[in-house]
Amino acid sequence: MKRVRLVICLDKVVRRTLSQMQLRDLLRLPHTVQELLSAARTPTLSLALPLYERLVFALTKFQQLAPDLSSGISIMIAKINEYVLKSR
């Protein structure tokens, strides 16, 4: 009985740790794009739009790898696409 509880607890810890790692990796994607844009003295659409397109592509791939974060990723993609449409 104790062993079953221990396995269940370890499973929850592993899942929580994986989710935290996935979340950290997910947040690293837009942060990297923001860092690239802020490094440019005058970021322009010719720099920003390709970066946003790559970000959407990366987020789509990440969404397949982390289905538990799918709803949040969908919102991120929708907001980026909304911004890109306004920019064009």
N, C-alpha and C positions, 0 to 999 in steps of 0.2 A: 504494500500500500504506500509506504513512504517513498519507495523507488518510483512509482507512478507519478506521485506528486512532484518529485524532484525533476523528472523528465518533462512534465508539463510546465513547470516553472522555468526550466532551462530553455524550452521551446519558446516561451513567451519572451524571454530575455533576448534570445537570438533573433526573433522576428522584430522586436523593438530596435535592436542594434542595427539590423539590416535596414529598417525603415529610416533610422536616423542617418545612416550612411548614404542611403539613396537620396534623402532630402538634402543633405549637404552637397552631394554631387549635382543634384538638380539646380540648386541655388548658385552653384559655381558657374553654370552656363551663362545666365544673363549678367552675372557679375563680371565675367571675362569680357563680354561684349561692351559693357559699360566702361571697363578699364581701357579697352582699346579706343573707344570713342573719346574718352576724356584725355587720353594721351595726345591726341591730335590737338593742335592749337586752335584750329577752326574746323570742327567736324562738319562735313557736308553730306548732302544726300547721296552723293556718289560713293561715299565711304560707308554711310549708315545703312543704306538699303541692302547692299550685299551682305553685310554683317547680320542684319535682321533676317534675311532669307536663310542664311546658314544657321542662325539660332532656331528658327522655326523647324528646319530640317532636323537639327540635333534634338530638339524637344520632342518631335514626332518619334524619332528613334528611341529616345529615353522613355517615352510613354509606353512603347511596346515592352520595354524591359522592366518597367515598374508600374504594373496595372493598378496598384493600390494608390498611386499618386495621379492617376489618369485624369480625374476631374479637375484638379488644380492645374495640371499641365494644359488641359483644354482651354481653361480660362486665360492662361498666359499666352497661348497661341492666338486666341481670339483677339486679345488686346494688342498684340504685336501686329497682327494683320489689319486691325482697325487703324492703327497708327500709320502703317505703310500705305493703306488706301488713301488716307488724308494727305499724305506726302506726295502722292503722284499726281 
